[in-house]
Amino acid sequence: MLKNPHETPIHREPVPMVKVAGSHFEIGRQIGEAFREKVAHSVENAKSLLAEAYEQLELTWDGAKIQSRKYLPFAEERFPQYVDELRGMAEGANVDYRDLVTLNIMEAITTDALHLTRCTSMAVNETRTADGHVLAAHNEDWVPEDEDDVYVVHARPDDEPPFLAMNYGGLLPNVGFNAAGIAQLIDSVYPNDPRIGIPRLVVGRAVLAAPKLDVAIRRAIVPHRAAGYNHIIIHESGEIYSVEVSAQQFDTLYAHDGYMVHTNHYLTPKMHEVEEDPDSLVASRVRYHRAARLLRQNSKHTIKSLQAIQKDHVNFTNSICNHAVERKDPLDREKTINALVIDLTAREMHIAWGNPCQNAYHTYHLDE
């Protein structure tokens, strides 16, 4: 373990949590009210990022808002409830609704130039754990400025299963699990077939709400999607799928041996054919193999053993635990802003705010 490399931020307090309930608009409004400063701060961070990267992107915030309007009708037609959540969040946080929409469609309107390529996700089923529980783990890597905006949402929608999710700023919640026994981890991937359609964050939000495993997979590959993530979808029974998605194609991986790992490049031959600039994703491949090796070295995993993998610094700075050391390029300076382990059997989530090598994990429960 490195000794606080480059003054890694230390968080003395647990990640703050809000409990929300009601209609989708009310859920969004309550999140916005509870974390007004975090939501507004994330919008300002996005504006600053575009301004810093103008030479590469040639895109202003006003231009981004215009572009985001093209995607919104697709989201409103297929998943209007999650657009309502954004409307509620904007009202609760007292921010411009159009700004919040733009924030949630940033990946699409920047044509993935943000290239956030350092997230790591893992899962093991009951055959690979010491206590027979189903476990999942995720390192969330993003721009350092948004680290202070991290929070946890405990939600009880009127018409969907309750869920517990990690989130930050004004984004729709995606990474977490629900009371139907479905968990989702997300990693950005980079297809060459993006189009105007349903934004990826909206798709991810829909997967988090799925009542069954097959519904979760179908939602990940919903028609008219703008592009795609990799979704690791875990069921409490121990079924684990990795669904690799682009705008027009998908493929699935199944955890035949009880282990699953994914980073930020496509793994299946079918999806590798639609990967944009695979040569730029060498570090993702190194991180994938490192995580896979560490995961498969143990057939009796615990929460602590997964946390140990999340702290790994092999191939630093492009390691599983990533630190923002090289800050020259505004589009390539993300770090691990939180690390989480989900015990799907126990319905709990353990989260370290910031780099897990320097910050303690705290436990959150889904009260059903």
C-alpha positions in Angstrom: 0.0 0.0 0.0 1.3 3.4 -0.9 1.6 6.0 1.8 -1.0 8.7 0.9 0.4 9.3 -2.6 0.3 12.9 -3.7 -1.8 14.0 -0.7 -4.8 11.8 -1.4 -7.9 13.4 0.2 -8.9 11.9 3.5 -12.6 11.8 4.5 -13.2 11.6 8.2 -17.0 11.2 7.9 -19.0 8.5 6.2 -20.6 9.2 2.8 -23.9 11.1 3.6 -27.1 9.2 2.9 -30.7 10.4 2.1 -33.8 8.4 2.5 -36.4 9.2 -0.1 -39.8 7.9 -1.1 -42.9 8.5 -3.3 -43.3 9.3 -6.9 -40.3 9.6 -9.2 -40.7 13.4 -9.2 -40.8 13.4 -5.4 -37.8 11.1 -5.2 -35.8 13.5 -7.4 -37.0 16.5 -5.5 -36.0 15.0 -2.1 -32.5 14.1 -3.4 -32.1 17.7 -4.8 -33.2 19.3 -1.5 -31.0 17.0 0.6 -27.9 17.6 -1.6 -28.5 21.0 -3.1 -24.9 22.0 -2.9 -23.6 18.7 -4.4 -26.0 18.8 -7.3 -25.2 22.5 -8.1 -21.5 21.8 -7.7 -21.5 18.9 -10.2 -23.1 21.1 -12.8 -20.5 23.8 -12.3 -17.8 21.2 -12.5 -19.2 20.0 -15.8 -19.3 23.5 -17.2 -15.7 24.1 -16.1 -14.6 20.8 -17.7 -16.0 21.8 -21.0 -14.4 25.2 -20.8 -11.0 23.7 -20.0 -11.3 21.2 -22.8 -12.6 23.6 -25.5 -9.6 23.2 -27.7 -10.2 19.4 -27.9 -14.0 19.4 -28.0 -14.9 22.7 -29.5 -18.0 22.6 -27.5 -19.4 25.3 -25.1 -21.9 24.6 -22.4 -24.7 26.4 -24.4 -23.8 24.2 -27.3 -24.0 21.1 -25.1 -27.4 22.1 -23.9 -28.6 22.4 -27.5 -27.2 19.0 -28.3 -28.8 17.4 -25.3 -32.3 18.3 -26.5 -31.9 15.8 -29.3 -31.6 12.9 -26.8 -34.4 13.9 -24.4 -37.4 12.8 -26.5 -36.1 9.3 -26.6 -35.8 9.2 -22.8 -39.2 10.8 -22.4 -40.9 8.2 -24.6 -39.3 5.1 -23.1 -38.6 6.0 -19.5 -40.6 9.1 -18.6 -40.4 8.3 -14.9 -36.6 8.9 -14.8 -37.0 12.2 -16.7 -39.4 13.1 -13.9 -36.7 12.3 -11.4 -34.4 14.8 -13.1 -37.2 17.4 -13.1 -37.7 16.8 -9.4 -34.0 17.0 -8.7 -33.7 20.2 -10.6 -36.5 21.8 -8.6 -35.3 20.5 -5.3 -31.7 21.7 -5.9 -32.8 24.9 -7.5 -30.8 24.4 -10.6 -31.7 24.8 -14.2 -33.5 21.6 -15.5 -31.8 21.9 -18.9 -28.4 22.0 -17.1 -29.2 18.8 -15.3 -30.3 17.1 -18.5 -27.1 18.2 -20.1 -25.0 16.8 -17.2 -26.7 13.4 -17.6 -26.1 13.3 -21.3 -22.5 14.6 -21.2 -20.9 11.3 -22.4 -23.0 11.3 -25.6 -22.7 14.9 -26.5 -18.9 14.9 -26.0 -18.7 11.7 -28.2 -16.9 10.0 -25.3 -14.0 12.4 -25.5 -14.0 12.3 -21.6 -12.7 8.7 -22.0 -13.1 7.8 -18.4 -11.3 4.5 -18.6 -10.3 3.4 -15.1 -13.4 1.9 -13.3 -13.2 -1.7 -12.1 -16.0 -4.0 -11.3 -16.0 -7.5 -9.8 -18.5 -10.1 -8.6 -18.5 -13.6 -7.0 -21.3 -15.9 -6.2 -22.0 -18.1 -3.3 -19.6 -20.8 -4.5 -16.7 -18.4 -4.1 -17.4 -16.9 -0.7 -16.6 -18.0 2.8 -20.1 -17.6 4.0 -22.1 -18.5 0.9 -23.1 -14.8 0.3 -23.2 -13.2 -3.2 -20.8 -10.2 -3.3 -20.0 -7.5 -5.8 -17.4 -4.7 -5.8 -16.9 -1.5 -7.8 -14.3 1.3 -7.9 -15.8 4.5 -9.3 -13.3 6.6 -11.1 -14.2 10.1 -12.1 -12.9 13.7 -12.2 -11.4 14.7 -8.8 -13.6 17.8 -8.5 -16.7 15.6 -8.1 -15.3 13.5 -5.2 -16.9 15.8 -2.6 -20.3 15.3 -4.3 -20.6 11.6 -3.5 -23.7 10.4 -1.5 -25.9 7.4 -1.0 -29.6 7.1 -1.9 -32.0 4.9 0.0 -35.2 5.0 -2.1 -38.7 3.6 -1.9 -40.4 4.4 -5.2 -44.2 4.0 -5.3 -44.1 1.7 -8.3 -40.7 -0.1 -8.2 -38.6 -2.1 -5.7 -36.8 -0.1 -3.0 -33.1 0.4 -3.8 -29.8 1.5 -2.3 -27.3 3.2 -4.6 -24.1 5.2 -4.7 -24.4 8.5 -6.5 -22.8 11.9 -6.9 -23.9 15.3 -7.9 -26.9 15.6 -10.3 -26.7 12.2 -11.9 -29.4 9.6 -12.0 -28.5 6.7 -9.6 -27.2 3.6 -11.3 -24.7 1.6 -9.3 -26.3 -0.3 -6.4 -29.0 -3.0 -5.7 -32.7 -3.3 -5.1 -35.0 -5.3 -2.9 -35.8 -7.7 -5.7 -32.3 -9.0 -5.3 -30.8 -7.4 -8.4 -27.5 -5.5 -8.3 -25.8 -3.5 -11.0 -22.3 -2.4 -11.6 -21.4 -0.2 -14.6 -18.2 0.4 -16.5 -17.9 2.8 -19.5 -17.0 1.2 -22.8 -16.3 2.9 -26.1 -18.2 1.7 -29.2 -17.9 3.3 -32.6 -21.6 3.2 -33.4 -23.1 5.9 -31.1 -26.3 7.6 -32.2 -28.9 9.9 -30.9 -31.2 7.9 -28.6 -31.9 7.0 -25.0 -28.9 8.2 -22.8 -26.8 5.6 -21.1 -27.5 6.9 -17.6 -31.2 6.6 -18.2 -30.8 3.0 -19.3 -28.7 2.3 -16.3 -31.3 3.8 -14.0 -33.9 1.5 -15.5 -31.7 -1.6 -15.0 -31.3 -0.7 -11.3 -35.1 -0.7 -11.0 -35.6 -4.2 -12.6 -37.7 -6.7 -10.7 -36.2 -9.8 -12.4 -32.9 -10.8 -13.9 -34.2 -11.1 -17.5 -35.9 -7.7 -17.2 -32.6 -6.2 -16.1 -30.8 -7.6 -19.2 -33.6 -6.5 -21.6 -33.5 -3.0 -20.2 -29.7 -2.9 -20.7 -30.2 -3.6 -24.4 -33.4 -1.5 -24.8 -34.0 -0.5 -28.5 -33.1 3.1 -29.6 -30.3 3.4 -27.0 -27.7 6.0 -27.7 -24.7 3.8 -27.0 -23.9 1.5 -24.2 -22.1 0.6 -20.9 -20.9 -2.7 -19.7 -23.5 -3.8 -17.1 -22.5 -6.4 -14.5 -25.9 -7.7 -13.4 -26.0 -9.9 -10.3 -28.9 -11.8 -8.8 -29.2 -12.9 -5.2 -29.4 -16.5 -6.4 -25.8 -16.3 -7.6 -26.5 -15.7 -11.3 -24.0 -13.2 -12.7 -24.0 -11.7 -16.2 -21.8 -9.1 -17.8 -23.8 -7.4 -20.6 -21.6 -5.6 -23.1 -23.6 -3.0 -25.0 -23.1 -0.5 -27.9 -25.8 1.5 -29.7 -26.7 -1.4 -32.1 -25.1 -4.5 -30.7 -24.6 -6.4 -27.5 -23.1 -9.6 -26.1 -23.2 -11.4 -22.8 -20.7 -13.1 -20.5 -21.8 -15.5 -17.9 -19.9 -16.4 -14.6 -19.6 -20.1 -15.2 -16.9 -20.4 -12.6 -18.6 -18.0 -10.1 -16.2 -15.1 -10.9 -16.8 -12.0 -13.0 -14.5 -9.0 -13.7 -14.9 -6.1 -16.1 -13.1 -2.8 -16.7 -13.4 -0.4 -19.6 -12.8 -2.4 -22.8 -15.0 -5.0 -24.5 -14.2 -8.7 -23.8 -16.2 -10.6 -26.3 -15.0 -10.9 -29.9 -18.3 -9.6 -31.3 -18.1 -6.4 -29.3 -14.4 -5.9 -29.9 -15.3 -5.4 -33.5 -17.2 -2.2 -32.6 -14.7 -0.8 -30.1 -13.4 2.7 -30.9 -9.6 2.9 -30.7 -8.8 -0.3 -28.8 -5.1 0.7 -28.8 -5.9 3.5 -26.3 -7.3 0.9 -23.8 -4.1 -1.0 -22.9 -4.2 0.2 -19.3 -7.8 -1.1 -19.0 -6.6 -4.5 -20.2 -3.8 -4.5 -17.6 -6.2 -3.6 -14.9 -8.7 -6.3 -16.0 -6.1 -9.1 -15.9 -4.7 -7.9 -12.5 -8.2 -7.8 -10.9 -9.1 -11.2 -12.5 -6.0 -12.8 -11.2 -6.4 -11.5 -7.7 -10.1 -12.5 -7.7 -9.5 -16.0 -8.8 -6.7 -16.6 -6.3 -9.3 -16.9 -3.6 -12.2 -19.3 -3.5 -13.4 -18.1 -0.1 -13.9 -14.4 -0.6 -15.2 -12.1 2.1 -16.0 -8.4 2.1 -12.5 -7.7 3.3 -10.8 -9.7 0.6 -12.7 -7.7 -2.1 -11.7 -4.5 -0.4 -8.1 -5.6 -0.5 -8.3 -5.9 -4.2 -9.9 -2.5 -4.5 -6.8 -1.0 -2.8 -4.3 -2.5 -5.3 -1.7 -0.2 -6.8 0.0 -2.4 -9.4 0.6 -0.4 -12.6 0.2 2.8 -10.6 -1.1 5.4 -11.7 -3.4 3.3 -13.9 -4.1 0.9 -11.1 -7.3 -0.5 -9.6 -7.0 2.2 -6.8 -6.3 5.2 -9.0 -4.9 8.5 -7.9 -5.1 11.8 -9.8 -1.4 12.4 -10.2 -1.1 13.5 -13.8 -3.4 16.5 -14.2 -2.2 18.0 -17.4 -5.0 16.9 -19.7 -8.4 18.0 -18.5 -9.9 14.9 -20.2 -7.6 12.4 -18.6 -7.2 13.1 -14.9 -9.8 11.0 -13.1 -9.3 9.2 -9.8 -11.1 6.7 -7.6 -13.7 8.9 -5.9 -15.3 5.9 -4.0 -15.1 2.2 -3.7 -18.0 0.0 -2.7 -18.7 -3.7 -1.9 -22.2 -5.0 -2.0 -23.3 -8.0 0.0 -26.5 -8.8 -1.9 -27.4 -11.6 0.4 -27.3 -9.4 3.5 -28.8 -6.4 1.5 -25.9 -4.1 2.6 -23.3 -1.8 0.9 -19.9 -0.9 2.3 -18.4 2.3 0.9 -15.1 4.1 1.2 -15.4 7.8 0.2 -12.3 8.5 -1.9 -9.4 6.2 -2.5 -10.0 3.0 -0.4 -6.2 2.7 0.3 -6.6 5.8 2.5 -10.2 6.0 3.6 -12.3 3.7 5.8 -15.4 1.8 4.6 -18.8 2.4 6.2 -21.9 0.2 6.0 -25.3 1.1 4.7 -28.4 -1.2 4.8 -31.4 -1.4 2.6 -34.5 -1.4 4.9 -37.2 -3.3 3.1 
